[in-house]
Amino acid sequence: MDAALKQKIDETVKAHKVVLFVKGTKSFPQCGFSSAVIETFKQLGVAFECVNILADQDLRAGMKEYSSWPTFPQVYVDGEFIGGADIVREMHAKGELDALVKKVAAS
């Protein structure tokens, strides 16, 4: 990954307390996993940003290297990579995701 792309990703991750790198947009997800993660964060009632990785193939490839995670969606909370759809689903079911994002949102 080139330095400019890494910087762009760093800035995006740091600029938002919660950012989801998804296929599609918040209002029009283009895969079931992205849709499920977006709906989970909507239910939590916290502000979050979505980045459509389908709109930029360099970003899509770079994100896999940046996170060392091969699939999408990819979720970042307070600058930290949380995981993908399965991890978000598990954390939400245990109440861990709600506690994490509300703590971050309050800071």
mmCIF file of the C-alpha atoms, coordinates in Angstrom:
data_MODEL
# 
_entry.id   MODEL 
# 
loop_
_atom_site.group_PDB 
_atom_site.id 
_atom_site.type_symbol 
_atom_site.label_atom_id 
_atom_site.label_alt_id 
_atom_site.label_comp_id 
_atom_site.label_asym_id 
_atom_site.label_entity_id 
_atom_site.label_seq_id 
_atom_site.pdbx_PDB_ins_code 
_atom_site.Cartn_x 
_atom_site.Cartn_y 
_atom_site.Cartn_z 
_atom_site.occupancy 
_atom_site.B_iso_or_equiv 
_atom_site.pdbx_formal_charge 
_atom_site.auth_seq_id 
_atom_site.auth_comp_id 
_atom_site.auth_asym_id 
_atom_site.auth_atom_id 
_atom_site.pdbx_PDB_model_num 
ATOM 1   C CA . MET A 1 1   ? 0.000   0.000   0.000  1.00 0.00 ? 1   MET A CA 1 
ATOM 2   C CA . ASP A 1 2   ? 1.369   3.405   -0.852 1.00 0.00 ? 2   ASP A CA 1 
ATOM 3   C CA . ALA A 1 3   ? 1.882   6.093   1.768  1.00 0.00 ? 3   ALA A CA 1 
ATOM 4   C CA . ALA A 1 4   ? -0.878  8.373   0.451  1.00 0.00 ? 4   ALA A CA 1 
ATOM 5   C CA . LEU A 1 5   ? -3.509  5.630   0.709  1.00 0.00 ? 5   LEU A CA 1 
ATOM 6   C CA . LYS A 1 6   ? -2.345  4.648   4.199  1.00 0.00 ? 6   LYS A CA 1 
ATOM 7   C CA . GLN A 1 7   ? -2.563  8.304   5.262  1.00 0.00 ? 7   GLN A CA 1 
ATOM 8   C CA . LYS A 1 8   ? -6.078  8.594   3.797  1.00 0.00 ? 8   LYS A CA 1 
ATOM 9   C CA . ILE A 1 9   ? -7.219  5.513   5.731  1.00 0.00 ? 9   ILE A CA 1 
ATOM 10  C CA . ASP A 1 10  ? -5.513  6.706   8.938  1.00 0.00 ? 10  ASP A CA 1 
ATOM 11  C CA . GLU A 1 11  ? -7.262  10.077  8.658  1.00 0.00 ? 11  GLU A CA 1 
ATOM 12  C CA . THR A 1 12  ? -10.653 8.461   8.036  1.00 0.00 ? 12  THR A CA 1 
ATOM 13  C CA . VAL A 1 13  ? -10.312 6.076   10.986 1.00 0.00 ? 13  VAL A CA 1 
ATOM 14  C CA . LYS A 1 14  ? -9.171  8.879   13.310 1.00 0.00 ? 14  LYS A CA 1 
ATOM 15  C CA . ALA A 1 15  ? -11.756 11.434  12.117 1.00 0.00 ? 15  ALA A CA 1 
ATOM 16  C CA . HIS A 1 16  ? -14.763 9.362   13.244 1.00 0.00 ? 16  HIS A CA 1 
ATOM 17  C CA . LYS A 1 17  ? -15.428 7.648   16.556 1.00 0.00 ? 17  LYS A CA 1 
ATOM 18  C CA . VAL A 1 18  ? -17.197 4.836   14.673 1.00 0.00 ? 18  VAL A CA 1 
ATOM 19  C CA . VAL A 1 19  ? -16.484 4.099   11.022 1.00 0.00 ? 19  VAL A CA 1 
ATOM 20  C CA . LEU A 1 20  ? -17.701 1.176   8.954  1.00 0.00 ? 20  LEU A CA 1 
ATOM 21  C CA . PHE A 1 21  ? -15.980 0.225   5.711  1.00 0.00 ? 21  PHE A CA 1 
ATOM 22  C CA . VAL A 1 22  ? -18.828 -1.424  3.837  1.00 0.00 ? 22  VAL A CA 1 
ATOM 23  C CA . LYS A 1 23  ? -20.061 -2.491  0.436  1.00 0.00 ? 23  LYS A CA 1 
ATOM 24  C CA . GLY A 1 24  ? -22.500 0.267   -0.455 1.00 0.00 ? 24  GLY A CA 1 
ATOM 25  C CA . THR A 1 25  ? -23.727 3.164   1.624  1.00 0.00 ? 25  THR A CA 1 
ATOM 26  C CA . LYS A 1 26  ? -25.585 3.698   4.884  1.00 0.00 ? 26  LYS A CA 1 
ATOM 27  C CA . SER A 1 27  ? -28.837 4.172   2.979  1.00 0.00 ? 27  SER A CA 1 
ATOM 28  C CA . PHE A 1 28  ? -28.133 1.539   0.301  1.00 0.00 ? 28  PHE A CA 1 
ATOM 29  C CA . PRO A 1 29  ? -25.931 -1.340  1.504  1.00 0.00 ? 29  PRO A CA 1 
ATOM 30  C CA . GLN A 1 30  ? -24.946 -3.673  -1.310 1.00 0.00 ? 30  GLN A CA 1 
ATOM 31  C CA . CYS A 1 31  ? -24.365 -6.912  0.580  1.00 0.00 ? 31  CYS A CA 1 
ATOM 32  C CA . GLY A 1 32  ? -26.131 -8.711  3.384  1.00 0.00 ? 32  GLY A CA 1 
ATOM 33  C CA . PHE A 1 33  ? -23.232 -8.532  5.826  1.00 0.00 ? 33  PHE A CA 1 
ATOM 34  C CA . SER A 1 34  ? -22.802 -4.788  5.316  1.00 0.00 ? 34  SER A CA 1 
ATOM 35  C CA . SER A 1 35  ? -26.554 -4.320  5.713  1.00 0.00 ? 35  SER A CA 1 
ATOM 36  C CA . ALA A 1 36  ? -26.591 -6.298  8.968  1.00 0.00 ? 36  ALA A CA 1 
ATOM 37  C CA . VAL A 1 37  ? -23.729 -4.296  10.478 1.00 0.00 ? 37  VAL A CA 1 
ATOM 38  C CA . ILE A 1 38  ? -25.267 -0.968  9.438  1.00 0.00 ? 38  ILE A CA 1 
ATOM 39  C CA . GLU A 1 39  ? -28.596 -1.984  10.976 1.00 0.00 ? 39  GLU A CA 1 
ATOM 40  C CA . THR A 1 40  ? -26.858 -3.010  14.203 1.00 0.00 ? 40  THR A CA 1 
ATOM 41  C CA . PHE A 1 41  ? -25.262 0.419   14.547 1.00 0.00 ? 41  PHE A CA 1 
ATOM 42  C CA . LYS A 1 42  ? -28.535 2.156   13.693 1.00 0.00 ? 42  LYS A CA 1 
ATOM 43  C CA . GLN A 1 43  ? -30.211 0.175   16.507 1.00 0.00 ? 43  GLN A CA 1 
ATOM 44  C CA . LEU A 1 44  ? -27.502 1.284   18.918 1.00 0.00 ? 44  LEU A CA 1 
ATOM 45  C CA . GLY A 1 45  ? -28.419 4.902   18.208 1.00 0.00 ? 45  GLY A CA 1 
ATOM 46  C CA . VAL A 1 46  ? -24.869 6.198   17.962 1.00 0.00 ? 46  VAL A CA 1 
ATOM 47  C CA . ALA A 1 47  ? -23.385 8.337   15.205 1.00 0.00 ? 47  ALA A CA 1 
ATOM 48  C CA . PHE A 1 48  ? -21.315 6.401   12.706 1.00 0.00 ? 48  PHE A CA 1 
ATOM 49  C CA . GLU A 1 49  ? -19.718 6.988   9.343  1.00 0.00 ? 49  GLU A CA 1 
ATOM 50  C CA . CYS A 1 50  ? -19.857 4.588   6.391  1.00 0.00 ? 50  CYS A CA 1 
ATOM 51  C CA . VAL A 1 51  ? -17.202 4.385   3.689  1.00 0.00 ? 51  VAL A CA 1 
ATOM 52  C CA . ASN A 1 52  ? -18.236 2.648   0.465  1.00 0.00 ? 52  ASN A CA 1 
ATOM 53  C CA . ILE A 1 53  ? -15.295 0.453   -0.500 1.00 0.00 ? 53  ILE A CA 1 
ATOM 54  C CA . LEU A 1 54  ? -16.964 -0.401  -3.815 1.00 0.00 ? 54  LEU A CA 1 
ATOM 55  C CA . ALA A 1 55  ? -16.446 3.188   -4.985 1.00 0.00 ? 55  ALA A CA 1 
ATOM 56  C CA . ASP A 1 56  ? -12.634 2.924   -4.786 1.00 0.00 ? 56  ASP A CA 1 
ATOM 57  C CA . GLN A 1 57  ? -10.860 -0.303  -5.728 1.00 0.00 ? 57  GLN A CA 1 
ATOM 58  C CA . ASP A 1 58  ? -7.522  0.943   -4.354 1.00 0.00 ? 58  ASP A CA 1 
ATOM 59  C CA . LEU A 1 59  ? -9.187  1.607   -1.002 1.00 0.00 ? 59  LEU A CA 1 
ATOM 60  C CA . ARG A 1 60  ? -10.852 -1.809  -1.063 1.00 0.00 ? 60  ARG A CA 1 
ATOM 61  C CA . ALA A 1 61  ? -7.522  -3.560  -1.634 1.00 0.00 ? 61  ALA A CA 1 
ATOM 62  C CA . GLY A 1 62  ? -5.697  -1.281  0.794  1.00 0.00 ? 62  GLY A CA 1 
ATOM 63  C CA . MET A 1 63  ? -8.166  -1.891  3.620  1.00 0.00 ? 63  MET A CA 1 
ATOM 64  C CA . LYS A 1 64  ? -7.450  -5.624  3.498  1.00 0.00 ? 64  LYS A CA 1 
ATOM 65  C CA . GLU A 1 65  ? -3.760  -4.899  4.025  1.00 0.00 ? 65  GLU A CA 1 
ATOM 66  C CA . TYR A 1 66  ? -4.370  -2.099  6.560  1.00 0.00 ? 66  TYR A CA 1 
ATOM 67  C CA . SER A 1 67  ? -6.461  -4.283  8.862  1.00 0.00 ? 67  SER A CA 1 
ATOM 68  C CA . SER A 1 68  ? -5.003  -7.685  7.948  1.00 0.00 ? 68  SER A CA 1 
ATOM 69  C CA . TRP A 1 69  ? -8.656  -8.721  7.505  1.00 0.00 ? 69  TRP A CA 1 
ATOM 70  C CA . PRO A 1 70  ? -9.722  -10.139 4.125  1.00 0.00 ? 70  PRO A CA 1 
ATOM 71  C CA . THR A 1 71  ? -13.462 -9.401  4.145  1.00 0.00 ? 71  THR A CA 1 
ATOM 72  C CA . PHE A 1 72  ? -15.953 -6.571  4.483  1.00 0.00 ? 72  PHE A CA 1 
ATOM 73  C CA . PRO A 1 73  ? -17.502 -4.938  6.375  1.00 0.00 ? 73  PRO A CA 1 
ATOM 74  C CA . GLN A 1 74  ? -14.673 -3.750  8.602  1.00 0.00 ? 74  GLN A CA 1 
ATOM 75  C CA . VAL A 1 75  ? -15.576 -1.867  11.761 1.00 0.00 ? 75  VAL A CA 1 
ATOM 76  C CA . TYR A 1 76  ? -13.384 0.643   13.598 1.00 0.00 ? 76  TYR A CA 1 
ATOM 77  C CA . VAL A 1 77  ? -14.303 2.129   16.968 1.00 0.00 ? 77  VAL A CA 1 
ATOM 78  C CA . ASP A 1 78  ? -12.151 4.884   18.455 1.00 0.00 ? 78  ASP A CA 1 
ATOM 79  C CA . GLY A 1 79  ? -9.403  4.170   15.929 1.00 0.00 ? 79  GLY A CA 1 
ATOM 80  C CA . GLU A 1 80  ? -9.262  0.445   16.696 1.00 0.00 ? 80  GLU A CA 1 
ATOM 81  C CA . PHE A 1 81  ? -10.216 -2.354  14.335 1.00 0.00 ? 81  PHE A CA 1 
ATOM 82  C CA . ILE A 1 82  ? -13.045 -4.347  15.922 1.00 0.00 ? 82  ILE A CA 1 
ATOM 83  C CA . GLY A 1 83  ? -13.711 -6.928  13.218 1.00 0.00 ? 83  GLY A CA 1 
ATOM 84  C CA . GLY A 1 84  ? -16.316 -7.892  10.676 1.00 0.00 ? 84  GLY A CA 1 
ATOM 85  C CA . ALA A 1 85  ? -19.952 -8.893  10.661 1.00 0.00 ? 85  ALA A CA 1 
ATOM 86  C CA . ASP A 1 86  ? -19.633 -12.041 12.794 1.00 0.00 ? 86  ASP A CA 1 
ATOM 87  C CA . ILE A 1 87  ? -17.616 -10.331 15.519 1.00 0.00 ? 87  ILE A CA 1 
ATOM 88  C CA . VAL A 1 88  ? -19.992 -7.348  15.565 1.00 0.00 ? 88  VAL A CA 1 
ATOM 89  C CA . ARG A 1 89  ? -22.972 -9.717  15.813 1.00 0.00 ? 89  ARG A CA 1 
ATOM 90  C CA . GLU A 1 90  ? -21.386 -11.624 18.718 1.00 0.00 ? 90  GLU A CA 1 
ATOM 91  C CA . MET A 1 91  ? -20.386 -8.456  20.572 1.00 0.00 ? 91  MET A CA 1 
ATOM 92  C CA . HIS A 1 92  ? -23.882 -7.026  20.106 1.00 0.00 ? 92  HIS A CA 1 
ATOM 93  C CA . ALA A 1 93  ? -25.535 -10.204 21.399 1.00 0.00 ? 93  ALA A CA 1 
ATOM 94  C CA . LYS A 1 94  ? -23.358 -10.094 24.539 1.00 0.00 ? 94  LYS A CA 1 
ATOM 95  C CA . GLY A 1 95  ? -23.987 -6.366  25.115 1.00 0.00 ? 95  GLY A CA 1 
ATOM 96  C CA . GLU A 1 96  ? -20.289 -5.617  24.605 1.00 0.00 ? 96  GLU A CA 1 
ATOM 97  C CA . LEU A 1 97  ? -20.743 -3.552  21.446 1.00 0.00 ? 97  LEU A CA 1 
ATOM 98  C CA . ASP A 1 98  ? -23.359 -1.281  22.993 1.00 0.00 ? 98  ASP A CA 1 
ATOM 99  C CA . ALA A 1 99  ? -21.148 -0.605  26.006 1.00 0.00 ? 99  ALA A CA 1 
ATOM 100 C CA . LEU A 1 100 ? -18.096 0.057   23.831 1.00 0.00 ? 100 LEU A CA 1 
ATOM 101 C CA . VAL A 1 101 ? -19.686 2.492   21.381 1.00 0.00 ? 101 VAL A CA 1 
ATOM 102 C CA . LYS A 1 102 ? -21.606 4.394   24.041 1.00 0.00 ? 102 LYS A CA 1 
ATOM 103 C CA . LYS A 1 103 ? -18.425 4.778   26.093 1.00 0.00 ? 103 LYS A CA 1 
ATOM 104 C CA . VAL A 1 104 ? -16.581 6.065   23.023 1.00 0.00 ? 104 VAL A CA 1 
ATOM 105 C CA . ALA A 1 105 ? -19.453 8.338   21.982 1.00 0.00 ? 105 ALA A CA 1 
ATOM 106 C CA . ALA A 1 106 ? -19.504 9.915   25.456 1.00 0.00 ? 106 ALA A CA 1 
ATOM 107 C CA . SER A 1 107 ? -15.778 10.695  25.406 1.00 0.00 ? 107 SER A CA 1 
# 
